[in-house]
């Protein structure tokens, strides 16, 4: 099975994007997932062609493909979850929509096939139906651009947000009449939701455009180095082989800001060892 591993730069917030990419390349990864937020690839900071060209040249030099643009957070103007797609204030929702459009354009520039987005956000204001309808309406504003650019929009379910599990996502995804909406399949998140990640992969394979991986203990949403939790990766890799998955698996270890290189190398070594068995 030809699986490629990437590493998310959101574990390297204490480093510049350029430094993070160099460290990820030296750690033996095949690709890099870039955080589309400060202090990395925040779109307003990359409006000048010269700066974007420097990034492109660095990617060529390191040989890393961009597996995904992670547009989940928007801490440059808010916090981990805000502004979201389901804010009460329409202007705040507009900021999220404009950010997503800018990220789609950057993804195209970097030859990246997809961006991942938050699953609506924290539902703090509406009934569930109203929240889902608001999220749906927001996506309708960005889908035409995504289709024109041929860049997929991948929703990433997460504990305590509007969509927490695969069934909620599956029901919502069925509303769209386009294949541009897909799933960023976070193995740990589904495990936290009490689901079997391998079963989710088999059932939702047609939606999966990118994968996040980490380890989890006690079903608690705390990303751990792969091999230091309780997730059994063997059936996950078997499921990926069964669906003939050829995309990237991105290690996501943002809690390890002080030791991102060590955490990434340990995870990569563990995953490759499991994959070879």
C-alpha positions, 0 to 999 in steps of 0.5 A: 500500500502506497501511503504517504505521511505528512506532518502538520505545521500546527505543531510548530507555532514557535517556528516560522513556516519556513523553519517548520517546513525544513524541520519536517523535511529533515524528519523524513516526512513525504509531505507537509500540512500547512496551517492557514493561520498566523504565524504560518500561512495566514492569507493576508501575509502572503498577498505579495507574489515574492513571498509566495514564490519563496514558499513555493521554491522552498517546497520544491527544494525540500521535495515536500508536497502540500497534503492539505491547508488546515483552515480550522483555526483563525487565531489571527483575528479570533481564537481557536474556534472563532469566528466560525461559520455559525456566529450570530453576527453575520459580519463574523460569519463573513470573515470566515467565508472570506478567509476560506475563499482566500485559502482556496486560492492559496491551495491552488497556488501551492498545487494542494488538492484540498483544504480542511475546515471546522465542522461549523463551529461551536453551536452557541446561538442556534437550534441545531437545525438553524446552525446546520442551515447557517453552515450550509448557507455559508458553504454555498457561498464558497462552493462555486470558487472551490469548483472553479479552482478544483480544490476540495473542501473537507469538513473535519468533525471534532468533539464538542463542535456542531458535527462530532461524529461520522453519522452527523457528517454523513447526513449533512454531506448528503445535502450537497449536490457536488463532490467538492465537499468531502471529509478530513477524516481525523482518526482520533476524533472519531475514536473520541466519539466512541466510533471505530475509525476503521468502520468509519473509513469503510463506510465513508470512503467516498468522502475521504480526501485527507486523513489526520492521525494521532493517538488517544487515551481514554477517548479524551480529546488530547492528541498524543504521539502515535504509539503512546495511546490506545488506538489500534492502527492495524485495522485502520491501515487494513481499511485504507488498503481495502478502499485503495486509499492513495492520499496523505495521512497527516500526523497532527500533534499541536500539543507538542509545541516544545518538542515537535520534531521529536514527537513527529519522528516518534510517530512516524517511526511507529506508524511505518513499523505498523504499516510494514507488519 
